[in-house]
Amino acid sequence: MAVGLDGRVVGVVLAGGEGKRLRPLTYYFQKCMIPVGSFQKPLLEYILLALRRHRISDVKLLVGYKHEQIVNYFNNGSRLGMDVEYFVDDPCLGGSGGALLNAARQGAFRGVDCLLVYYGDILSSIDLSSMLRQHVEADAVVTLAVARGFEVPVGVAELEGREVKRWVEKPRIDICAGIGIMALSQIALDGLEELVKRCKDVDIMGDLVPHLIRGGRGVEAYVTDGFWYDVGSVEKYEKLENHVVDGLLGSEEFSLI
């Protein structure tokens, strides 16, 4: 259970995608199983340790593509002192929203007050306990973790007509960027049921969140200044330095790694 919360919280990791932006690596690995850091442990292990650090030990893994790699490595989660359960994606329910709804229909979240949803290609030092406290205190349906500032991955030209007046290489722009982590109350799942009646593939960020916003159903932002990194492409993976990954671990966790 997460720090400072009376209700039951479960971690939900989206770990079923094919990882097309990480090809050719994902022809051989499930994307959340790619090795990172100097210990060369799977990306997913760092995500699970982040959840456990905030006393979220009950985790549902929503899996699909090459899910056998995940099951064979983590088993029931006992090695990490966690309780891990697997829900294989239903091909009739596409997208991340479909994966979440499939697990819900199988009773994965029965008796649960809050779902801490974590995309399986994200590394972060976000204070999950603080985010969950805000979610509960605000009585929000969804709380999205966002980070201020985003580095554009290309150079940007400022023009007057066709003349370049200024060139900025990979500028950092002042926006609130979603980092692939959020808290959902049970009522948010009703929105998924509404959406799948209209289309087969439902995305959590692209479909569910805008649907809830339009309905005025209490979507909040938790602004974090913590580290976050999207490992979802070959370019990003190649630029991820070992010392950055290692720095996400506390001293008590090295014994497990």
C-alpha positions in Angstrom: 0.0 0.0 0.0 1.3 3.5 -0.9 2.5 5.8 1.9 -0.1 8.0 3.4 -3.1 6.3 1.9 -5.9 4.4 3.6 -7.4 2.9 0.5 -6.0 0.0 -1.5 -3.6 0.9 -4.3 -2.3 -1.4 -7.0 0.4 -0.8 -9.5 -0.5 -1.4 -13.1 2.3 -1.6 -15.7 1.6 -1.5 -19.4 4.0 -4.1 -20.7 2.4 -5.6 -23.8 3.4 -3.4 -26.7 5.5 -4.6 -29.6 8.0 -1.7 -29.2 8.2 -0.9 -32.9 10.3 2.2 -32.3 12.9 -0.1 -30.6 13.3 -2.4 -33.5 15.4 -4.4 -34.3 16.0 -4.9 -30.5 12.4 -5.8 -30.0 12.5 -8.6 -32.5 14.3 -10.4 -29.7 13.2 -8.7 -26.5 10.0 -7.5 -25.0 10.6 -3.8 -24.9 10.3 -3.6 -21.1 12.9 -6.4 -20.8 15.7 -4.6 -22.6 18.8 -4.4 -20.3 19.7 -1.0 -18.8 22.2 0.3 -16.4 25.6 -1.1 -15.4 23.8 -4.1 -13.8 22.2 -4.8 -17.2 18.9 -5.7 -15.5 15.5 -5.3 -17.4 13.9 -1.9 -17.6 10.8 -3.4 -15.9 12.8 -4.3 -12.8 13.6 -0.7 -12.2 9.9 0.2 -12.6 8.9 -2.5 -10.1 11.5 -1.3 -7.6 10.2 2.2 -8.0 6.7 1.0 -7.1 8.0 -1.0 -4.1 9.9 2.0 -2.8 6.6 3.6 -2.3 5.1 0.6 -0.7 3.1 -0.5 -3.7 3.7 -4.2 -3.7 0.5 -5.5 -5.4 1.2 -5.2 -9.1 -0.8 -6.2 -12.2 1.3 -6.6 -15.4 -0.7 -6.1 -18.6 1.2 -8.2 -21.1 1.0 -9.4 -24.6 3.9 -9.5 -27.1 6.7 -11.8 -25.9 5.1 -11.9 -22.4 6.8 -15.3 -21.7 10.1 -13.4 -21.2 8.4 -11.3 -18.4 6.7 -14.3 -16.7 9.9 -16.4 -16.8 12.0 -13.7 -15.2 9.7 -12.2 -12.6 7.4 -15.2 -11.9 5.1 -14.2 -9.0 7.3 -11.3 -7.9 8.4 -12.9 -4.6 12.1 -12.3 -5.4 11.4 -8.6 -5.2 9.1 -9.0 -2.2 6.1 -8.2 -4.4 2.9 -9.9 -5.5 2.8 -9.9 -9.3 -0.2 -11.0 -11.4 -0.4 -11.2 -15.2 -3.2 -10.3 -17.6 -2.6 -11.2 -21.3 -4.1 -8.7 -23.7 -7.3 -9.6 -25.5 -6.8 -9.1 -29.3 -10.4 -7.9 -29.5 -9.6 -5.0 -27.3 -6.8 -3.0 -28.8 -4.6 -0.2 -27.4 -3.5 0.6 -23.9 -7.1 1.3 -22.9 -8.2 -2.0 -24.2 -5.4 -3.8 -22.1 -6.6 -2.0 -19.0 -10.3 -2.8 -19.7 -9.4 -6.4 -20.3 -7.8 -6.7 -16.9 -10.7 -4.9 -15.3 -13.2 -7.3 -16.8 -11.2 -10.2 -15.3 -11.5 -8.8 -11.8 -7.9 -7.4 -11.6 -9.1 -4.3 -9.7 -11.9 -5.7 -7.6 -11.8 -4.0 -4.2 -9.2 -1.5 -5.4 -9.5 2.2 -4.7 -6.8 3.5 -6.9 -4.7 2.3 -9.9 -1.2 3.6 -10.3 -0.6 3.2 -14.0 2.9 3.2 -15.3 4.0 2.8 -18.9 6.5 0.1 -19.3 9.2 2.1 -21.2 9.6 4.9 -18.6 12.3 5.5 -16.0 11.5 8.1 -13.4 12.4 9.2 -9.9 8.9 10.8 -9.4 7.6 10.8 -5.8 4.7 8.4 -6.3 3.5 8.7 -2.7 3.1 12.5 -3.1 1.2 12.1 -6.3 -1.2 9.6 -4.8 -1.8 11.8 -1.8 -2.7 14.7 -4.1 -5.0 12.4 -6.1 -6.9 11.3 -3.0 -7.1 14.7 -1.4 -8.5 16.2 -4.6 -10.9 13.4 -5.1 -9.8 13.3 -8.7 -10.8 10.7 -11.3 -7.4 10.9 -13.0 -4.2 12.5 -11.9 -1.6 12.8 -14.6 2.1 13.1 -13.8 3.6 16.0 -15.9 7.0 17.6 -16.0 7.7 21.2 -16.8 9.9 21.8 -19.8 10.5 19.5 -22.8 13.6 19.3 -24.9 12.7 19.3 -28.6 14.8 16.6 -30.3 15.7 18.8 -33.3 17.1 22.2 -34.0 14.6 25.0 -34.4 14.8 28.1 -36.7 13.2 31.4 -36.0 12.3 33.0 -39.4 11.5 36.4 -40.9 10.2 35.4 -44.3 12.8 33.0 -45.5 15.7 34.5 -43.5 16.8 32.6 -40.4 17.2 35.1 -37.6 18.0 32.7 -34.9 18.8 29.0 -34.6 18.4 27.0 -31.4 19.7 23.5 -31.2 17.3 21.2 -29.3 15.6 24.0 -27.3 13.8 23.4 -24.0 10.2 24.7 -24.3 8.0 25.6 -21.4 5.2 23.0 -21.5 3.8 20.4 -19.1 4.8 17.1 -20.7 3.1 13.9 -19.8 5.6 11.3 -18.5 3.5 8.1 -18.8 2.5 7.8 -15.2 -0.9 8.4 -13.7 -3.3 7.6 -10.9 -6.8 6.4 -11.8 -9.9 6.0 -9.6 -12.2 3.1 -10.3 -14.8 5.4 -12.0 -12.3 6.1 -14.8 -12.8 2.5 -16.0 -16.4 3.4 -16.8 -15.1 5.8 -19.4 -13.3 2.9 -21.1 -16.5 0.9 -21.3 -18.1 3.9 -23.0 -15.3 4.3 -25.5 -15.0 0.6 -26.6 -18.6 0.8 -27.7 -17.5 3.3 -30.4 -14.1 1.9 -31.5 -12.0 -1.2 -31.2 -8.6 0.4 -30.2 -8.7 2.7 -27.2 -5.6 4.6 -26.0 -5.4 5.8 -22.4 -3.7 9.1 -23.1 -5.1 9.7 -26.6 -8.7 8.7 -26.0 -9.6 8.1 -22.3 -8.1 11.2 -20.8 -9.6 13.6 -23.4 -13.0 11.8 -23.0 -12.9 12.3 -19.2 -11.9 16.0 -19.6 -14.8 16.6 -22.0 -17.1 15.1 -19.5 -15.8 17.3 -16.7 -14.8 14.2 -14.6 -12.0 15.6 -12.5 -8.7 15.3 -14.4 -5.8 16.8 -12.4 -2.1 17.3 -13.0 0.7 16.4 -10.6 3.7 18.5 -11.6 7.0 16.8 -10.8 10.6 18.0 -11.1 11.9 14.5 -10.7 14.0 12.7 -13.4 12.1 11.0 -16.2 13.2 9.3 -19.4 11.3 7.6 -22.2 13.3 4.6 -23.3 10.9 3.9 -26.1 13.1 4.4 -29.2 16.5 3.1 -30.3 17.9 6.6 -30.3 16.8 7.2 -26.7 18.0 3.8 -25.6 21.5 4.4 -27.1 21.8 7.7 -25.3 20.7 6.3 -21.9 23.9 6.3 -19.7 24.5 3.7 -17.1 25.2 6.1 -14.2 21.8 7.7 -14.8 20.0 4.4 -14.4 22.1 3.4 -11.4 21.3 6.6 -9.7 17.7 5.6 -9.5 18.5 2.9 -7.0 18.7 3.3 -3.2 21.5 1.6 -1.3 19.0 -1.0 0.1 18.1 -2.1 -3.4 21.5 -3.0 -4.6 21.4 -6.2 -2.7 18.4 -7.3 -4.8 19.9 -6.2 -8.1 
